[in-house]
Structures are given as C-alpha cells and as structure tokens.
Amino acid sequence: MLRLGTKVRHHGRDAMVIARTLGGHPSYDLRLVDGTIVKYALEADCEALPADGGFPPPAAGANAAAGRLG
C-alpha cells in the first residue's frame, strides 16, 4: 500500500499519490507533474520513487565553495 504523498512513476510519468481507494484492489488518485489528475490508478501500475527523487543532498557549503575563484 502506498501512503498519501508518496512520489511514484505511473506509465513513465512522475506523480504523487493524492488519494487512495481501499476496495478489492487498491487504487490511487495521482497528480502528475504537469498538474493532470489520474483517477483509480492501480498499485501495480505505480513504481514508488525515493522521497528525494534519487539525488543525494548537496554537501554542506558546496554552493559557497563553487562560487570562489582560486
């Protein structure tokens, strides 16, 4: 079962779970990145994504160091 707010990939498109139905087969309402709503998406069609999008957080002070010249 996916939790509300979980980031998922649905048929190759990134989305977020905004509602769920707990009938015989769990289904979810999803909001795609472009704002489109997909209703009753099956759990089997949703791939959970890492909460941070799969990218590690930047190192502390990385932006300040990058802006320095020699």
N, C-alpha and C positions, 0 to 999 in steps of 0.2 A: 504494500500500500504506500502510495506517495503522500507526503504531507503537503498541506497548503503552503504555497510559496516556493516549492521545490522547482529548481530550474531543470528543464527537460529538453530533449530534442525529439520532435514529432515529425516524422517523414522528412528528415533533413533540415528542419527549421527550428531555431531556438525558441523556447516558450517558457511560461511559468504557470504552475498549477494555481488556478484561482477558485476552483470549486470541485467537489467530488460527489459522486453518487455511489451509495453502497448497496446496490442491488445484487443480483446473482453474479454479475461480472462487474467488478469495479470500473467505473468510467470517470473521466475528469473533464472539466472545462478548462481550456488553456487560453492564455493571452500570448499571441505571437509577438515578436519584437516590433513588427510594424503596427501593432495595436489590434489586429484581427483576432476575433474570438473563435475558437474551435470548441464546439459543444460535444459532449459524450465521446471523447477520445478514449479508446481502450488502453488499459495499462500496458498491454503487450506492444502497443504502437509508440510507447513513450520510453525513452532512454534517459535515466537520471544523469545529470551533469554535476561535476564538482561545484560546490557552492561558490567558489571563487572564479569559476569559468575555466579552471585548469591552469591559470597563470600564477606563478609564485608572487607574493607581495614584494614590492621593491625593497632593496636593502636600505636601512636607516641612513639618511644623508646622501643617498645616491644622486638625487637631483642637484644638491648643492655642489657635490664633487664634479659632476658633469659640466657645470657652468664655469668652473675655474679654468683659467689659462695658465699653463706652465707653471 
